[in-house]
Amino acid sequence: MDRLRSCSLRDIRIDDPFWNKYTQLVPREVIPYQWSTLNDSVEGAEPSHAIRNFRIAAGMETGDFYGFVFQDSDVAKWLEAVAYSLSWQPDAGLEKRADDTIAVIAAAQQPDGYLDTYFIINTPGREFFNLQEGHELYCAGHMIEAGTAYYKVTGKRTLLDVCIRMADHICDVFHRPDHLAAVPGHEEIELALVKLYEVTGQEKYLKMAKDFIDRRGQEPNYLENESKNPGWTQIFANMQDYSADYSQSDRPVRMQTRAEGHAVRAVYLYSAMADVAYYAHDESLLAACERLWEDITQRQMYITGGIGSSGILERFTTDYHLPNEGAYAESCASVGLALFCRRMSQITHDAKYMDTAETALCNTVLAGIAQDGKSFFYVNPLAVWPEACMKHTSLEHVKPVRQKWFSCACCPPNIARTLASLGEYCYFENEEGLWVNLFVSGQVDLLRGGKKFTLTVKTRFPFDGSVSMTIRGEGAMDGKLMVRIPSYVKAYSFTVKGQETRPEVEKGYAAIGGLSDGDTVEVKFSIPAEYVHADPKLRADEGRVAIRKGPVVYCLEETDNGDNLEQILADTAAPLCEEYREDLLGGTLIIHAEGCRSMIEGLPEGCLYGTGHTVYRPAELTLVPYAYWDNRKTGEMQVWMREKFH
C-alpha cells in the first residue's frame, strides 16, 4: 500500500465562490467567536467554563470544575482550528492568544504527564478508573491532534512537548498489569497517537494505537467488567445499562461487519483502523474498514452524509432505519465520516471514498454552522416542524434554529477545525503525481522532481460542472494530474492543451500526463439537478423523492413554499429549472420544481377526522441547498417530498 499525502495547507490557497462564505469566516468570525464562548463572554450562550477549568487545574484560580467530563476537548479542537488557520492566514495576535492558552494548559499538566481537568480538580489521583465514561483518552487524543498541528504550522514545541509527556504516561499506564486489556470508552486517542508517531518517529506511539485497536472486543471484555473494580463510580446516569456494542467493543475489530453504537466513536475508530492498517501492512484490518464503509454508505447513511439516526445515545440503529424528522445525524459524526473516508482514499487511491467525504462536507458539515459563523446545529434532521420540537418529547433533540453554543459543545469547534483544514481534502500527492479530489477554486504549490509548479483551479463547482486547471512552473512537470470523476457525474469531457482527449480512468481518477508550464486542462462534468429515490427498504422515504445537484442535496423551506410542507407532492415528470441567485444566501443556485398540494375537501371545519375527498392544487416549488437552511426565517424544512404519481 502506498498512501497518498495531503498537500501542506501552507501551499494551498482557496478562493472559491462556494467555499469562501465558510472558510473565510474561520479566522474572521468563527475562531474569535468560539474563543469568547470558551471564556463565557457571549451573552445568551450556554456556559463553557473550559478555559477556566484549565486555570483552576493549574492553580491560577480557585473554583470548581464545570461542564461535561470531556470539556477539555473543546479547547483542544479550538487550538487545532487555530493552527490550520494560521497555516494559510498568519495572525500574530491570534498566535499570541494560542501561545498564552497553551501556557495555561502546560501549567495544568501533572508531574507524571497526566492532563485532564475534570479528574485533576474533582478526583485527583484517580486517573483512568472509569474508561467506559471518563473520556480521559478522548480528551488526550484531541489535545495531541492540536499539539501536532500547532507544531507543524508554527514550529513551537510547548504543546507538542505537553502531548509527548501525556502520551508517554499513557503508554506506561496501559502497559501495567491492571490496564493490559484496557481500551478507551470513546475512541480518538488511537488516531491521535498515529499523528504523534508521524511527527516524532517514535514507534511506541504507533504500537500503543495498534494495541488499543487489537484489544478492542477481546474477552474478557474490559469495558463491560470495569464497573466491578473496587471504587468504580458512575459518571453518566443514562449509561447504567451499558452494552459493549455502543462503543464498538462487542467483538474484535477485524470481525466487525456493520457500523454499530455511538456514531462518532465508530468513525473515529475506523479512521484509526485505516491508519494502523497502512503502517502495519495489515490487510485484514483494511478489509474490515472497507466492509464498514460499505455498510454505512449502503444501509446506514442519510442522503446528506449524516450518520447515527437515533436521538437516544447518538447511535446507529438497524439497517435502513433513517427517519427524517427525528434524525440525529450529529455534526461531529459527519466530520468523523469525512476523516475516515479521506484516509481510505489515500490508502486505496479509490475515488469512491472521496465521494462520501464530499457528500458529508457539502451537506451535513456545512449545515452545522450558520453563514455568520456564530450559531450551530448539533443535530441535523431532514425534516423539521418547529412547533413539534418540544422539550420532554421524542423530538426534543431537534432544534429548529441554530444555537449560540451547547453545554455539550463538541460540534462547533469540530466544524471549525474541519473548515480550516479543507485544503487537506482537496489535493493528495505522491511520486506518481497530484490528485485533485475536490473542485475548489484557488491554487496549490508543488515541488515535482526538484522543480516548482503551481496549479491554478477556476470553477463554480458544484453549481456549475466546468473546471479549468492551469499549470505554471519550471518546464515539464514530473508525474500525472489525477482528476477525480465523481460517481454522480452523468457524462464528462476533457480538453488538454486545447485538444479533446479521453484519459484513462482507474478507480474513479482520470490520469493526464505530459503537462508543462502554461498547459491547461478543461473538464466539463454533467451534473444536472435530478430527482433521487431511496431503496424501498428505507421505509421513511418510500413514495418520496429528493433533489440533488452533484454532491449538493436540496430542501424545501417554509420561507419559500408556505407551511405544512407535508402537503407538497413533487411532479417528477416535469423538468427541474436551475437559477443562480446572487442576492440570496450569499449567492446560491436554487431549483424550481413543479408539483401540487394535496387538500381535503368536504371535511367539516373543526373536525379532526371525517369523510371527504382529496384534491390536488398546482404548486410551484423552490428548493435551496440543505446546507443553507435556517439562514433566513425560522420555519419548516423538508428534504424528502412525496412523489406525485400519474
Secondary structure, 3 states (H helix, E strand, C coil): CCCCEECCHHHEEECCCCCHHHHCHHHHHHHHHHHHHHCCCCCCCCCCCHHHHHHHHCCCCCCCCCCCCCCHHHHHHHHHHHHHHHHHCCCHHHHHHHHHHHHHHHHHCCCCCCCCHHHHHHCCCCCCCCCCCCCHHHHHHHHHHHHHHHHHHHCCCHHHHHHHHHHHHHHHHCCCHHHCCCCCCCCCHHHHHHHHHHHHCCHHHHHHHHHHHHHCCCCCCHHHHHHHCCCCCCCCHHHCCCCHHHHCCCCCHHHCCCCCCEHHHHHHHHHHHHHHHHHCCCHHHHHHHHHHHHHHHHHCECCCCCECCCCCCCECCCCCCCCCCCCCCCHHHHHHHHHHHHHHHHHHCCHHHHHHHHHHHHHHHHHCECCCCCCECCCCCCEECHHHCCCCCCCCCCCCCCECCCCCCCHHHHHHHHHHCCHHHHEEEECCEEEECCCCCEEEEEEECCEEEEEEEEECCCCCCEEEEEEEECCECCCEEEEECCCCCCCEEEEECCEEECCEEECCEEEECCCECCCEEEEEECCCCEEECCCCCCHHHCCEEEEEECCEEEEEEHHHHCCCHHHEEECCCCCCEEEEECCCCCCEEEEEEEEEEEEEECCCCCCCCCCCEEEEEEEEEEEEEHHHCCCCCCCCEECCEEECCC
